[in-house]
């Protein structure tokens, strides 16, 4: 991305003078310059451990597929059984943290120099926020998830068909709404403050500097960045896996080709090649145009489905489901299905815990990106913009696509099922098949997934490469190509190890260590902002005392001058000399005896 506007110096925030507030900030580098020459080399202490661990997993999975599949199934069962409650409480805590940051006294602190204007105009910023955080997932789950919750309700949820449909929409909103974006706020805010306010490189370790100090420059920082890189690559690979499953199913549904593992591997290879071309072309020509074009196409498909489907029902259902979501968000946030036994654990691993793990694994990637595009925003603008706008758009997407699927299943029972079950891979194409222009919509859907695949791989490889290169905003092309290819290889390995379940398991497992890093980021952010706010308050008090002293001195001088002129009109300025001349026995600047 290139800078959309020139910097325009503005007034300081909080009413503090720029000179005073400048003491709390450092000059940031040009972290938003993504178009410069690609130079330097990866940091060997980060690049090689991260690349080695990922490639080792890929090799073991390809050579010992059955063994790795069994191990992942066991790990999934054990992790969910032992740590499921932990994911629930941590993500709920991230929501509380994000809201606190947005509404607290820290909200007016600028993510950048005090005179910085926002890097992008508000509508452009909002569009970039939304496009970054979701992508393939919305296309894959938009129809499938509400239908799945309706056909196979969450253990403990009972009622009539309309009640189950409403609960299904509310659960989908929970997984894709405020909670997902609060996770991104934690990572993005810590990084934006470190990069733009303190002038640190684009690296996860520097977000923890307020907590660990200079230790982030050593082995501890290397470990943090390695964990972030592995989490990002697994998160991107999980999304790529979903995309390939849906592309293959869509081609099969349209009778173009029969879905198979070989087809899925071929698709990953072909689309990874497209991502490599995008990488080599440069960010401005590659990601920017692909992202903008895909957002327009997504908007067109959304409007067409809304217009061609039960429009009034969908709009009413959107408003109603928003109310249901707000009314039940606290209860749903802390529901661990504890009284539903093994069925509850199985459901959690397939849905809520999987989503929390997926979003956490995406946090380094999305956090770095939204941090870079948010220079000049205040903390309050950053939090509220990141939480509210994408959540509203996401809920609208689910209401249009998921609501259309539910409406058809409610009015034509069985029409959205395959052998009595929801096929998550083909649900979108089943919906399109029952609408006018269904074939055209299906082709548009496949294009959406392919382009989201390319942009996710391209953007993900850029972020990973920056983390592996010590924060270099323009890492060399060869290493970006390497990471794009590695993400594709990992997606292939996960598909071989069990398909959808393996993708979900990988997201949950890799999120566990990075969730600890995110807790540290939240603590570090609070410590940094608290120290910054205290410095600002002290500067404001000093400025206020200086202004008060000047005001009192001026008033006293004016009063004495007026009284002297009345008493001694022939010597109007004599009193000033008397005031400046000390009395005998009085040391200069001091008080006399008595």
C-alpha positions as CSV (number, residue, x, y, z in Angstrom):
1,X,0.0,0.0,0.0
2,X,1.1,3.5,-0.6
3,X,0.4,6.6,1.4
4,X,-2.9,8.0,0.4
5,X,-2.4,11.5,1.8
6,X,0.4,13.8,2.6
7,X,1.1,14.5,6.3
8,X,-0.7,17.7,7.5
9,X,0.6,19.0,10.8
10,X,-2.3,19.5,13.2
11,X,-2.9,20.5,16.8
12,X,-1.9,18.3,19.7
13,X,-4.4,16.1,21.4
14,X,-5.5,16.2,25.0
15,X,-4.8,19.9,25.1
16,X,-1.1,19.3,25.8
17,X,1.5,21.4,24.0
18,X,3.3,19.5,21.2
19,X,6.6,20.3,22.8
20,X,5.6,18.7,26.0
21,X,3.9,15.6,24.5
22,X,6.8,15.1,22.1
23,X,8.8,13.9,25.2
24,X,6.7,10.8,25.3
25,X,7.3,9.7,21.7
26,X,10.1,8.8,19.3
27,X,10.3,9.6,15.6
28,X,8.9,6.5,13.8
29,X,10.5,5.2,10.6
30,X,8.7,5.0,7.3
31,X,6.9,1.8,8.2
32,X,4.2,2.5,5.7
33,X,6.6,2.5,2.8
34,X,6.0,-0.8,1.1
35,X,7.1,0.3,-2.3
36,X,10.9,0.8,-1.7
37,X,13.6,-1.5,-2.9
38,X,13.7,-5.0,-1.4
39,X,17.0,-5.3,0.3
40,X,18.7,-7.1,3.2
41,X,18.4,-10.7,4.2
42,X,16.4,-12.7,6.8
43,X,17.5,-12.8,10.4
44,X,19.1,-16.3,10.7
45,X,18.1,-16.6,14.4
46,X,14.4,-16.4,13.4
47,X,14.2,-17.5,9.8
48,X,15.9,-20.9,10.0
49,X,14.2,-22.2,13.2
50,X,10.8,-21.1,11.9
51,X,11.3,-22.5,8.4
52,X,12.9,-25.7,9.7
53,X,10.1,-26.5,12.1
54,X,7.4,-25.9,9.5
55,X,9.2,-27.9,6.8
56,X,9.9,-30.7,9.3
57,X,6.1,-30.9,10.0
58,X,5.4,-30.9,6.2
59,X,7.9,-33.7,5.6
60,X,6.7,-35.9,8.5
61,X,3.1,-35.4,7.4
62,X,3.8,-36.5,3.8
63,X,6.0,-39.5,4.8
64,X,4.1,-40.6,7.9
65,X,0.5,-39.5,7.0
66,X,-1.4,-42.0,9.1
67,X,0.8,-41.5,12.2
68,X,0.6,-37.7,12.0
69,X,-3.2,-38.0,11.6
70,X,-3.5,-40.2,14.7
71,X,-1.3,-37.9,16.7
72,X,-3.3,-34.8,15.7
73,X,-6.6,-36.5,16.6
74,X,-5.2,-37.3,20.0
75,X,-3.8,-33.8,20.5
76,X,-7.1,-32.3,19.5
77,X,-9.0,-34.4,22.0
78,X,-6.5,-33.7,24.8
79,X,-6.1,-30.0,24.1
80,X,-9.9,-29.3,24.0
81,X,-10.4,-31.4,27.1
82,X,-7.7,-29.6,29.1
83,X,-7.6,-26.1,27.6
84,X,-11.0,-25.5,26.2
85,X,-12.0,-23.4,29.1
86,X,-8.8,-21.4,28.8
87,X,-9.5,-20.4,25.2
88,X,-13.0,-19.2,26.2
89,X,-11.8,-17.1,29.2
90,X,-8.8,-15.6,27.3
91,X,-10.8,-14.5,24.3
92,X,-13.5,-13.0,26.6
93,X,-10.7,-11.2,28.4
94,X,-9.5,-9.8,25.0
95,X,-13.0,-8.4,24.4
96,X,-13.0,-6.6,27.8
97,X,-9.4,-5.4,27.1
98,X,-10.3,-3.9,23.7
99,X,-13.4,-2.1,25.1
100,X,-11.4,-0.8,28.0
101,X,-8.7,0.6,25.7
102,X,-11.3,2.3,23.5
103,X,-13.2,3.9,26.3
104,X,-10.4,4.7,28.8
105,X,-8.3,7.8,29.4
106,X,-5.8,6.3,26.9
107,X,-8.1,6.8,24.0
108,X,-6.7,10.2,22.8
109,X,-3.1,9.0,22.5
110,X,-2.0,9.1,18.9
111,X,-0.5,6.1,17.2
112,X,2.3,8.1,15.7
113,X,3.6,11.6,16.2
114,X,1.1,14.0,17.7
115,X,0.9,16.1,14.5
116,X,0.4,13.0,12.3
117,X,-2.8,12.9,10.2
118,X,-4.3,9.5,9.5
119,X,-2.5,7.6,6.8
120,X,-5.7,6.7,4.9
121,X,-9.1,8.4,4.6
122,X,-11.8,6.8,6.8
123,X,-13.8,4.9,4.2
124,X,-10.6,3.5,2.7
125,X,-9.3,2.5,6.1
126,X,-12.6,0.7,7.0
127,X,-12.5,-1.2,3.7
128,X,-8.9,-2.3,4.3
129,X,-9.7,-3.4,7.8
130,X,-12.5,-5.6,6.7
131,X,-10.7,-7.1,3.7
132,X,-7.8,-8.1,5.8
133,X,-9.4,-9.9,8.6
134,X,-11.8,-12.4,6.9
135,X,-11.4,-13.3,3.3
136,X,-11.8,-16.9,2.3
137,X,-13.5,-17.8,5.6
138,X,-16.5,-15.7,5.0
139,X,-17.1,-17.2,1.6
140,X,-16.6,-20.7,2.9
141,X,-18.7,-20.4,6.1
142,X,-21.2,-17.8,5.1
143,X,-23.9,-20.3,4.2
144,X,-22.5,-23.4,5.8
145,X,-22.2,-22.3,9.4
146,X,-25.7,-21.1,10.2
147,X,-27.1,-24.1,8.4
148,X,-24.9,-26.5,10.4
149,X,-26.0,-24.9,13.7
150,X,-29.6,-25.2,12.6
151,X,-29.5,-28.8,11.4
152,X,-27.2,-30.0,14.3
153,X,-27.8,-27.5,17.1
154,X,-25.3,-26.8,19.8
155,X,-25.8,-29.4,22.7
156,X,-28.2,-28.0,25.1
157,X,-30.0,-25.8,22.5
158,X,-33.6,-26.8,21.9
159,X,-36.8,-25.4,20.6
160,X,-38.9,-24.9,17.5
161,X,-37.5,-24.6,14.0
162,X,-37.6,-20.8,14.0
163,X,-36.0,-20.7,17.5
164,X,-33.2,-23.0,16.3
165,X,-32.7,-20.9,13.2
166,X,-32.4,-17.8,15.4
167,X,-29.9,-19.5,17.7
168,X,-27.9,-20.6,14.7
169,X,-27.6,-17.0,13.5
170,X,-26.6,-15.8,16.9
171,X,-23.9,-18.4,17.3
172,X,-22.5,-17.5,13.9
173,X,-22.4,-13.8,14.9
174,X,-20.5,-14.8,18.1
175,X,-17.8,-16.6,16.1
176,X,-17.3,-13.9,13.5
177,X,-18.2,-10.7,15.4
178,X,-16.7,-8.7,18.2
179,X,-14.6,-11.5,19.6
180,X,-12.7,-12.1,16.4
181,X,-11.9,-8.5,16.0
182,X,-11.0,-8.0,19.7
183,X,-8.2,-10.6,19.2
184,X,-6.9,-8.4,16.3
185,X,-7.2,-5.3,18.4
186,X,-4.9,-6.8,21.1
187,X,-2.2,-7.6,18.5
188,X,-2.7,-4.6,16.3
189,X,-2.8,-1.9,19.0
190,X,0.4,-3.2,20.6
191,X,2.2,-3.2,17.3
192,X,0.8,0.1,16.1
193,X,2.0,1.8,19.3
194,X,5.5,0.2,19.1
195,X,5.9,0.9,15.4
196,X,4.4,4.4,15.0
197,X,4.7,5.9,18.4
198,X,8.1,4.5,19.5
199,X,9.7,4.0,16.1
200,X,10.4,0.3,16.5
201,X,10.8,-2.2,13.6
202,X,7.8,-4.2,12.3
203,X,8.2,-7.2,14.6
204,X,6.1,-8.9,17.3
205,X,8.9,-8.8,19.8
206,X,8.9,-5.0,20.1
207,X,5.2,-5.0,21.1
208,X,6.5,-6.7,24.3
209,X,9.3,-4.3,25.0
210,X,7.4,-2.4,27.8
211,X,7.1,-5.8,29.6
212,X,10.5,-7.3,29.0
213,X,12.7,-4.4,28.2
214,X,16.0,-5.1,26.4
215,X,15.5,-8.8,26.7
216,X,13.4,-8.7,23.5
217,X,16.6,-8.0,21.6
218,X,18.0,-11.4,22.5
219,X,16.9,-15.0,22.5
220,X,13.5,-14.2,24.1
221,X,12.6,-11.9,21.2
222,X,13.8,-14.6,18.7
223,X,11.5,-17.2,20.3
224,X,8.5,-14.7,20.2
225,X,9.0,-14.0,16.5
226,X,9.4,-17.7,15.7
227,X,6.2,-18.5,17.5
228,X,4.5,-15.7,15.6
229,X,5.8,-16.9,12.2
230,X,4.7,-20.4,12.8
231,X,1.3,-19.3,14.0
232,X,0.8,-17.0,10.9
233,X,1.9,-19.7,8.4
234,X,-0.4,-22.3,10.0
235,X,-3.3,-19.7,10.1
236,X,-2.8,-18.8,6.4
237,X,-2.5,-22.5,5.5
238,X,-5.7,-23.3,7.3
239,X,-7.6,-20.6,5.3
240,X,-6.0,-21.9,2.0
241,X,-7.1,-25.4,2.9
242,X,-10.7,-24.2,3.3
243,X,-10.5,-22.3,0.0
244,X,-9.2,-25.3,-1.9
245,X,-11.9,-27.6,-0.5
246,X,-14.6,-25.2,-1.6
247,X,-13.1,-24.6,-5.0
248,X,-12.8,-28.3,-5.7
249,X,-16.4,-28.9,-4.4
250,X,-17.7,-26.0,-6.5
251,X,-16.0,-27.4,-9.7
252,X,-17.5,-30.8,-8.9
253,X,-21.0,-29.3,-8.2
254,X,-20.8,-27.5,-11.6
255,X,-19.8,-30.9,-13.2
256,X,-16.5,-29.4,-14.4
257,X,-14.3,-32.0,-12.7
258,X,-14.6,-34.7,-10.1
259,X,-13.3,-33.5,-6.6
260,X,-10.3,-35.5,-5.4
261,X,-7.2,-35.1,-3.3
262,X,-5.1,-34.9,-6.4
263,X,-7.3,-32.1,-7.7
264,X,-6.9,-30.2,-4.3
265,X,-3.1,-30.5,-4.4
266,X,-3.1,-29.3,-8.0
267,X,-5.3,-26.3,-7.1
268,X,-3.0,-25.4,-4.3
269,X,0.0,-25.6,-6.6
270,X,-1.7,-23.5,-9.3
271,X,-3.0,-20.8,-7.0
272,X,0.3,-20.7,-5.1
273,X,1.9,-20.0,-8.4
274,X,-0.5,-17.1,-8.9
275,X,0.4,-15.8,-5.5
276,X,4.1,-16.0,-6.4
277,X,3.5,-13.8,-9.4
278,X,1.7,-11.3,-7.2
279,X,4.6,-11.4,-4.8
280,X,7.1,-10.7,-7.6
281,X,5.0,-7.9,-9.1
282,X,5.2,-5.9,-5.9
283,X,2.6,-5.0,-3.3
284,X,1.2,-1.9,-5.0
285,X,0.5,-3.8,-8.3
286,X,-0.2,-7.2,-6.8
287,X,-2.1,-7.2,-3.5
288,X,-3.6,-3.7,-4.0
289,X,-5.4,-4.3,-7.2
290,X,-6.4,-7.9,-6.4
291,X,-7.8,-6.8,-3.0
292,X,-9.7,-3.9,-4.4
293,X,-11.2,-5.9,-7.3
294,X,-12.2,-8.7,-5.0
295,X,-13.9,-6.4,-2.6
296,X,-15.9,-5.0,-5.4
297,X,-16.8,-8.5,-6.6
298,X,-17.8,-9.5,-3.1
299,X,-20.0,-6.5,-2.8
300,X,-21.7,-7.2,-6.1
301,X,-22.4,-10.9,-5.2
302,X,-23.8,-9.8,-1.8
303,X,-26.2,-7.3,-3.4
304,X,-27.3,-9.8,-6.0
305,X,-28.0,-12.5,-3.4
306,X,-29.9,-9.9,-1.3
307,X,-31.9,-8.7,-4.4
308,X,-32.6,-12.1,-5.9
309,X,-33.5,-13.8,-2.6
310,X,-36.2,-13.0,0.0
311,X,-35.0,-9.4,0.4
312,X,-37.4,-8.2,3.1
313,X,-37.0,-11.3,5.2
314,X,-33.2,-11.0,5.1
315,X,-33.2,-7.4,6.2
316,X,-35.7,-8.1,9.0
317,X,-33.7,-11.1,10.0
318,X,-30.4,-9.0,10.1
319,X,-31.9,-6.5,12.5
320,X,-33.5,-9.2,14.6
321,X,-30.3,-11.3,14.8
322,X,-28.3,-8.2,15.8
323,X,-30.7,-7.8,18.7
324,X,-30.4,-11.5,19.7
325,X,-26.6,-11.2,19.5
326,X,-26.4,-8.2,21.7
327,X,-28.9,-9.6,24.2
328,X,-27.1,-13.0,24.6
329,X,-23.4,-12.1,23.9
330,X,-22.3,-12.5,27.6
331,X,-24.0,-15.9,28.0
332,X,-22.8,-17.3,24.7
333,X,-19.2,-15.9,25.4
334,X,-18.8,-18.0,28.5
335,X,-20.8,-21.1,27.4
336,X,-18.3,-24.1,27.5
337,X,-21.1,-26.7,27.3
338,X,-19.8,-28.1,30.6
339,X,-23.0,-30.1,31.3
340,X,-23.2,-31.7,27.9
341,X,-20.3,-34.1,28.4
342,X,-18.4,-35.5,25.5
343,X,-20.9,-34.2,23.0
344,X,-20.3,-30.7,24.3
345,X,-16.5,-31.1,24.0
346,X,-16.8,-32.4,20.5
347,X,-19.0,-29.5,19.5
348,X,-16.6,-27.0,21.1
349,X,-13.6,-28.4,19.2
350,X,-15.4,-28.2,15.9
351,X,-16.8,-24.7,16.4
352,X,-16.0,-22.1,19.2
353,X,-12.6,-23.3,20.2
354,X,-11.6,-23.9,16.6
355,X,-12.6,-20.3,15.8
356,X,-10.8,-18.8,18.8
357,X,-7.7,-20.8,17.8
358,X,-8.0,-19.7,14.2
359,X,-8.3,-16.1,15.0
360,X,-5.4,-16.2,17.4
361,X,-3.2,-17.9,14.8
362,X,-4.1,-15.1,12.3
363,X,-3.4,-12.4,14.9
364,X,0.2,-11.7,14.0
365,X,-0.7,-11.4,10.3
366,X,-3.8,-9.2,10.7
367,X,-2.2,-7.3,13.6
368,X,0.8,-6.3,11.6
369,X,-1.3,-5.2,8.7
370,X,-3.9,-3.1,10.5
371,X,-1.1,-1.6,12.6
372,X,0.7,-0.4,9.5
373,X,-2.4,1.2,7.9
374,X,-3.4,2.9,11.2
375,X,-0.7,5.5,11.6
376,X,-2.1,8.8,12.8
377,X,-5.3,7.2,14.3
378,X,-5.9,7.7,18.0
379,X,-6.3,4.6,20.3
380,X,-10.0,5.2,20.5
381,X,-10.4,5.5,16.7
382,X,-8.3,2.3,16.2
383,X,-10.3,0.3,18.7
384,X,-13.8,1.4,17.7
385,X,-13.1,1.3,14.0
386,X,-11.6,-2.2,14.2
387,X,-14.3,-3.6,16.5
388,X,-17.5,-2.1,15.1
389,X,-17.3,-1.6,11.3
390,X,-16.0,-5.0,10.3
391,X,-18.5,-6.6,12.8
392,X,-21.4,-4.8,11.2
393,X,-20.4,-5.8,7.7
394,X,-19.7,-9.4,8.8
395,X,-23.1,-9.8,10.4
396,X,-24.7,-8.4,7.2
397,X,-22.8,-11.0,5.1
398,X,-24.0,-13.8,7.4
399,X,-27.6,-12.6,7.4
400,X,-27.7,-12.4,3.6
401,X,-26.0,-15.7,2.8
402,X,-26.7,-17.7,6.0
403,X,-30.2,-16.2,6.2
404,X,-30.9,-17.2,2.6
405,X,-29.8,-20.7,3.3
406,X,-31.9,-21.0,6.4
407,X,-35.0,-19.5,4.7
408,X,-34.8,-22.1,1.9
409,X,-34.3,-24.9,4.4
410,X,-37.2,-23.7,6.5
411,X,-39.6,-23.4,3.5
412,X,-38.2,-26.4,1.5
413,X,-37.0,-28.9,4.1
414,X,-34.0,-30.9,2.8
415,X,-33.3,-28.6,-0.1
416,X,-30.0,-27.5,1.4
417,X,-28.8,-30.9,2.7
418,X,-26.8,-33.7,1.1
419,X,-27.8,-37.2,2.4
420,X,-29.5,-35.5,5.4
421,X,-26.4,-33.5,6.3
422,X,-24.9,-30.1,5.6
423,X,-22.1,-30.3,3.1
424,X,-19.9,-27.3,4.1
425,X,-18.0,-27.5,0.9
426,X,-21.0,-27.2,-1.5
427,X,-23.5,-25.2,0.6
428,X,-22.7,-21.9,-1.1
429,X,-23.2,-23.5,-4.6
430,X,-26.4,-25.1,-3.5
431,X,-27.7,-21.7,-2.5
432,X,-26.6,-20.2,-5.8
433,X,-28.2,-23.1,-7.7
434,X,-31.7,-22.1,-6.5
435,X,-31.3,-18.4,-7.5
436,X,-31.7,-16.7,-10.8
437,X,-28.2,-16.3,-12.5
438,X,-27.1,-19.2,-10.4
439,X,-24.4,-20.4,-12.8
440,X,-23.0,-16.9,-13.0
441,X,-23.0,-16.5,-9.2
442,X,-21.2,-19.9,-8.8
443,X,-18.5,-18.7,-11.2
444,X,-18.2,-15.5,-9.3
445,X,-18.0,-17.4,-6.0
446,X,-15.1,-19.5,-7.3
447,X,-13.3,-16.4,-8.5
448,X,-13.8,-14.8,-5.1
449,X,-12.2,-17.8,-3.4
450,X,-9.3,-18.0,-5.8
451,X,-8.5,-14.3,-5.4
452,X,-8.8,-14.4,-1.7
453,X,-6.5,-17.4,-1.8
454,X,-3.9,-15.4,-3.7
455,X,-4.2,-12.2,-1.6
456,X,-4.0,-14.2,1.6
457,X,-0.9,-16.1,0.5
458,X,0.7,-12.9,-0.8
459,X,-0.1,-10.7,2.2
460,X,0.7,-13.5,4.6
461,X,4.1,-14.2,3.0
462,X,4.9,-10.5,3.2
463,X,4.1,-10.3,7.0
464,X,6.0,-13.5,7.7
465,X,9.0,-12.3,5.7
466,X,9.1,-9.0,7.6
467,X,9.0,-10.9,10.9
468,X,11.8,-13.2,9.7
469,X,13.9,-10.3,8.5
470,X,14.0,-8.3,11.7
471,X,11.2,-6.0,10.8
472,X,12.4,-4.9,7.3
473,X,9.4,-3.4,5.6
474,X,10.7,-4.4,2.2
475,X,12.3,-7.9,2.5
476,X,13.9,-9.6,-0.5
477,X,11.7,-11.2,-3.1
478,X,13.2,-14.6,-2.9
479,X,12.3,-15.0,0.8
480,X,8.7,-13.9,0.1
481,X,8.4,-16.5,-2.6
482,X,9.8,-19.1,-0.2
483,X,7.1,-18.3,2.4
484,X,4.3,-18.3,-0.2
485,X,5.4,-21.7,-1.3
486,X,5.8,-22.9,2.3
487,X,2.2,-21.9,3.1
488,X,1.0,-23.9,0.1
489,X,3.1,-27.0,1.1
490,X,1.7,-26.8,4.6
491,X,-1.9,-26.6,3.3
492,X,-1.2,-29.7,1.2
493,X,0.2,-31.5,4.3
494,X,-2.8,-30.6,6.4
495,X,-5.2,-31.8,3.8
496,X,-3.3,-35.1,3.6
497,X,-3.4,-35.4,7.3
498,X,-7.2,-35.4,7.6
499,X,-8.8,-32.6,5.6
500,X,-11.2,-30.3,7.4
501,X,-10.6,-31.8,10.9
502,X,-6.8,-31.5,10.5
503,X,-7.2,-27.9,9.5
504,X,-9.3,-27.2,12.6
505,X,-6.9,-29.1,14.8
506,X,-3.8,-27.2,13.5
507,X,-5.5,-23.9,14.2
508,X,-6.3,-24.8,17.8
509,X,-2.9,-26.3,18.6
510,X,-0.8,-23.5,17.1
511,X,-2.9,-20.8,18.9
512,X,-2.0,-22.2,22.4
513,X,1.6,-20.8,22.6
514,X,0.7,-17.6,20.8
515,X,-2.2,-16.9,23.2
516,X,0.4,-16.5,25.9
517,X,2.3,-14.0,23.7
518,X,-0.9,-12.1,23.2
519,X,-1.6,-11.9,27.0
520,X,1.9,-10.4,27.3
521,X,1.1,-7.9,24.5
522,X,-2.0,-6.8,26.4
523,X,-0.1,-6.3,29.6
524,X,2.7,-4.5,27.8
525,X,0.2,-2.2,26.1
526,X,-1.4,-1.2,29.4
527,X,2.0,-0.6,30.9
528,X,3.1,1.5,28.0
529,X,-0.1,3.6,27.7
530,X,-0.2,4.1,31.4
531,X,3.3,5.4,31.5
532,X,2.6,7.6,28.4
533,X,-0.6,9.0,29.9
534,X,1.2,9.8,33.2
535,X,4.0,11.6,31.3
536,X,1.3,13.6,29.4
537,X,-0.5,14.5,32.6
538,X,2.8,15.7,34.2
539,X,3.6,17.8,31.1
540,X,0.1,19.3,31.2
541,X,0.5,20.1,34.9
542,X,3.8,21.8,34.3
543,X,2.4,23.8,31.4
544,X,-0.7,24.7,33.5
545,X,1.6,25.8,36.4
546,X,3.7,27.9,34.1
547,X,0.7,29.5,32.5
548,X,-0.8,30.2,36.0
549,X,2.5,31.7,37.2
550,X,2.7,33.9,34.1
551,X,-0.9,35.0,34.5
552,X,-0.5,35.9,38.2
553,X,2.7,37.7,37.6
554,X,1.2,39.8,34.8
555,X,-1.9,40.7,36.9
556,X,0.2,41.7,40.0
557,X,2.5,43.8,37.8
558,X,-0.4,45.5,36.2
559,X,-2.0,46.2,39.6
560,X,1.2,47.6,41.1
561,X,1.8,49.7,38.1
562,X,-1.7,51.2,38.2
563,X,-1.4,52.0,42.0
564,X,2.1,53.6,41.6
565,X,1.0,55.8,38.8
566,X,-1.9,57.1,41.0
567,X,0.5,57.9,43.9
568,X,3.5,59.1,41.9
569,X,2.3,60.3,38.6
570,X,5.6,62.2,38.0
571,X,7.6,59.0,38.4
572,X,5.5,56.2,36.7
573,X,8.4,53.7,36.2
574,X,10.4,54.3,39.4
575,X,8.8,51.3,41.2
576,X,10.2,48.9,38.7
577,X,13.8,49.9,39.5
578,X,13.0,49.6,43.2
579,X,11.6,46.1,42.7
580,X,14.6,44.9,40.7
581,X,17.2,46.4,43.2
582,X,17.6,44.2,46.3
583,X,17.7,45.7,49.8
584,X,21.0,45.9,51.7
585,X,21.8,42.6,53.4
586,X,19.6,40.6,51.1
587,X,21.5,38.0,49.0
588,X,20.6,38.0,45.3
589,X,17.6,35.9,44.8
590,X,17.2,35.2,48.5
591,X,15.2,36.5,51.4
592,X,16.5,39.0,53.9
593,X,16.8,38.5,57.7
594,X,13.4,38.2,59.4
